Amino acid sequence: MNDSKLKLGIPKGSLEKSTVQLFKKAGFTINISERNYFPDIDDKDIECMLIRAQEMARYVEDGVLDCGLTGADWVKENNADVVKVADLIYSKTGFGKVKWVLAAPVDGKIKSVKDLEGKKIATEAVNITKQYLKKNKVNAEVEFSWGATEVKPPKLADAIIEITETGSSLRANNLKILDVVMESNTVLIANKKAFEDKSKRIKIEEMALLLKGAISAEGKVGLMMNVKKADIDKVLGILPALNKPTMAELSNKNWVDINTIVNEKVVREIIPKLKKAGAQGIVEYPLNKVIE
């Protein structure tokens, strides 16, 4: 990799597709070829590398990468000394946080963390689990799980600590959530030395701004319409908005143009109401970024 370029880590695996889509909305096109760990990006100042999220923080801390996207949980699991540039609230399936939870068989004897004394717990997050047990003053065996953690209780482990978005996989395996160990979300992290480099810091912070803008735009659309001045109050009474709608006078002094941003879910409800209130030429348009 070229040392003069910003070395960016893209999380390989569950976050890979959603990360590439997010970068697309932020204005960066990333092309990943099969069996190639160095994706192309349409920015001459950036070089990308695919790294598993579990390892990302370690490689950023060591300076192999200048920055990267991973989970806050994996930063904690690796006890990585990095700069957290931005929280990016998105996951594999949507725009929200994930949870590491303690789960055990529905009909088993384990009902809380205290029941784990002397028992075996399977998890991929060994250090997080050990910290959780220490906090609760419980002594238990913690076993690293290489995958398919949900199927291990009750024969291979007494309980598990596993990451989940909806809990559906746990329920499908007859497991009950007993406690939330920690919440997590994707974060953009940077190597400390790289972040002290002025040009790299500017590039990282600009990238963070655009990524956050892309997330802010998710689930929102723009609406613009023409409204007679006499009908402004009626129309504004219907419109929700991020702040206040923008209004501009048209060439016809009796009319104004109103432009605003609304949640996509309410559009089908409010457009007929806006029409009845006197709005004309109503246009709905998609948003890629909302910079607040």
Salt bridges, closest charged atoms under 4 A:
ASP43 OD2 - LYS203 NZ 2.75
ASP45 OD1 - LYS44 NZ 3.48
GLU55 OE2 - ARG58 NH2 3.41
ASP66 OD1 - LYS7 NZ 3.46
ASP66 OD2 - LYS200 NZ 3.08
ASP81 OD1 - LYS192 NZ 2.73
ASP87 OD2 - LYS84 NZ 3.06
GLU143 OE2 - LYS120 NZ 3.75
GLU205 OE2 - ARG201 NE 3.14
GLU218 OE1 - LYS25 NZ 3.09
ASP231 OD1 - LYS234 NZ 3.31
GLU249 OE2 - LYS229 NZ 2.60
GLU249 OE1 - LYS253 NZ 3.37
